[in-house]
Amino acid sequence: MTGLTQSRTYLDNAATSWPKPEAVYAAVDRYQRESGAAVGRGATRVATELSATVGRCRERAARLLGAESAERVVFTFNGTDGLNLALNGLLQPGDRVVTTLAEHNSVLRPLWAQREFGGVEVDYGPLNADGIIDLNALRDRLTSETTLVVITHASNVTGMIQPIADVGEMAHEAGALVLVDAAQTAGHLPIDIESLPIDLLACSGHKGLLGPLGTGLLYLCPGMEELVFPMRLGGTGSQSETDEQPATMPDRYESGNHNAPGIVGLDAALGWIEEQGVASLREHEQGLTSQLMEGLRKINGVTIYGSASPEERVGVVSFNIDGIAPQEVATILDQNFGIEVRAGFHCAPRIHESLGTMGLGGTVRKSVGPFNTTEHIEAAIGAVREIADAM
C-alpha cells in the first residue's frame, strides 16, 4: 500500500481518513469538471450517468453493510446527520432510551436535547475498565418501557469494539429498537446487518469508508420508515405533483440536492474497498495497531487505555505521558516530528469520566488507516519515546 511522505505522518484517521484512494480524487475531479449535474433533477445524458453512479454507490454501500436492499440505505451529510435523523425522527415524549458512557457527542447531544426539551428519559450504561459496556448493568436498565438502545460499535477514544450482537439481543428481548453508531467500524470491520439485531445503523462516509467529507449513510431496516419521521422535507425529484413528502425509500429522507461530488467520490472509495476486501484492510490495520501498542507499552511513563489485544479494537490507540498534557504532546508531535494526531476529549466526554482522564485533559489519540506503513508507526513510537525521555 502506498504510504505518506516522511515530512507528514498522518495518524488521525478516526477523525477523517487521509489520504484517499487515487480513484476518489479522480472521480470528484471528473464530476466537477465534466458533469456538474444535480442528482435526480434531469433526464439528460449527463444527469442519467450521475444517477447511475449514485445508484451504484448505494448498492456498494448496501453490500458493505450486508443489507439485502439498497433502497434501505439513505445518504446523509455525515454520521452526525444520520444519527440526528434516527434519534429526532424516532423519539417521542415519554420514550425511554438506554445508551452507554462510550458514546460520541453526535449521540449524547441529541439525547440531551430530547431529555431537556422532548420529554424523553435517558439512562447511561457503565463501562468496565477496558471501556466495554457492562452487559449485566445494561440488562438491569432494560425495562418494558425502554423504547430504544443506542450504542457505538467501537469507541473513537479507546477503539474498543462493543458487543453489539449481545446488546441487540438484550434490547429486542425487552421490546426495544437498536441504533448502532458505526462511524469507527464501517470499512474497518466486516458488518452483516441482516444477521445482526440492528434496526438502524449510521456511519460517516469520510472515515473508514474513505470518501470525501460531507458524506454519510443511515440504514433503516424494513418498517422503520413508518416510525422515523423525515426531519428534512422538500423536493426529492419524485412525486413532485403533491406537497406530501414521498413515503417511498430512500426518497423519504433525501430531500434537497445531494452532495453529488461527495457521493461520486464515495462510490469510488467503496469500489476501492471492494477490491481490497474489508478483511484485508482489517488485517493491515491490526498489524499496525499491534506494532503501535507494543512500542508504546515499552516507554516509561506512557499509559495506554483499553484492552492490550488489537483483536478487540479498531485501529485507535489513546494514551498519555506522565507529567505532560495531551494537547502539548500533540503539538510537539506535529511541530517537531511532523506527526499529526488528535488530543483532548474527542467529542466523547463521558468515557473520559469512566477512564479517569477528564482531569488530565483527555488523551492523545493515534489512529491508523490503510495508507499508513510500519515506518510511520515506528516513527510515531520513536517520537513519543523522545518526548517521554525528556520529561
Residue, then its C-alpha position, 0 to 999 in steps of 0.5 A: m500500500t502506498g504510504l505518506t511522505q516522511s515530512r507528514t505522518y498522518l495518524d488521525n484517521a478516526a477523525t477523517s481518513w487521509p489520504k484517499p484512494e487515487a480513484v476518489y480524487a479522480a472521480v470528484d475531479r471528473y464530476q466537477r469538471e465534466s458533469g456538474a449535474a444535480v442528482g435526480r433533477g434531469a433526464t439528460r445524458v449527463a444527469t442519467e450517468l450521475s444517477a447511475t453512479v449514485g445508484r451504484c454507490r448505494e448498492r456498494a454501500a448496501r453490500l458493505l453493510g450486508a443489507e439485502s436492499a439498497e433502497r434501505v440505505v439513505f445518504t446523509f451529510n455525515g454520521t452526525d446527520g444520520l444519527n440526528l435523523a434516527l434519534n429526532g425522527l424516532l423519539q417521542p415524549g415519554d420514550r425511554v432510551v438506554t445508551t452507554l458512557a462510550e458514546h460520541n457527542s453526535v449521540l449524547r447531544p441529541l439525547w440531551a436535547q430530547r431529555e431537556f426539551g422532548g420529554v424523553e428519559v435517558d439512562y447511561g450504561p457503565l463501562n468496565a475498565d477496558g471501556i466495554i459496556d457492562l452487559n449485566a448493568l445494561r440488562d438491569r436498565l432494560t425495562s418494558e418501557t425502554t423504547l430504544v438502545v443506542i450504542t457505538h460499535a467501537s469507541n473513537v477514544t479507546g477503539m474498543i469494539q462493543p458487543i453489539a450482537d449481545v446488546g441487540e439481543m438484550a434490547h429486542e428481548a425487552g421490546a426495544l429498537v437498536l441504533v448502532d453508531a458505526a462511524q469507527t467500524a464501517g470499512h474497518l470491520p466486516i458488518d452483516i446487518e441482516s444477521l445482526p439485531i440492528d434496526l438502524l445503523a449510521c456511519s460517516g462516509h469520510k472515515g473508514l469508508l474513505g470518501p470525501l467529507g460531507t458524506g454519510l449513510l443511515y440504514l433503516c431496516p424494513g418498517m422503520e420508515e413508518l416510525v422515523f419521521p423525515m426531519r428534512l422535507g422538500g423536493t426529492g425529484s419524485q412525486s413532485e405533483t403533491d406537497e406530501q413528502p414521498a413515503t417511498m425509500p430512500d426518497r423519504y429522507e433525501s430531500g434537497n440536492h445531494n452532495a453529488p461530488g461527495i457521493v461520486g467520490l464515495d462510490a469510488a472509495l467503496g469500489w476501492i474497498e471492494e477490491q481490497g476486501v474489508a478483511s484485508l484492510r482489517e488485517h493491515e490495520q491490526g498489524l499496525t495497531s499491534q506494532l503501535m501498542e507494543g512500542l508504546r507499552k515499552i516507554n516509561g511513563v506512557t499509559i495506554y487505555g483499553s484492552a492490550s489485544p488489537e483483536e478487540r479494537v479498531g485501529v485507535v490507540s489513546f494514551n498519555i505521558d506522565g507529567i505532560a498534557p495531551q494537547e502539548v504532546a500533540t503539538i510537539l508531535d506535529q511541530n517537531f516530528g511532523i506527526e499529526v494526531r488528535a488530543g483532548f476529549h474527542c467529542a466523547p466526554r463521558i468515557h473520559e469520566s469512566l477512564g479517569t482522564m477528564g482531569l488530565g485533559g483527555t488523551v492523545r489519540k493515534s489512529v491508523g488507516p490503510f495508507n499508513t506503513t510500519e515506518h510511520i508507526e515506528a516513527a510515531i513510537g520513536a517520537v513519543r519515546e523522545i518526548a517521554d525521555a525528556m520529561 
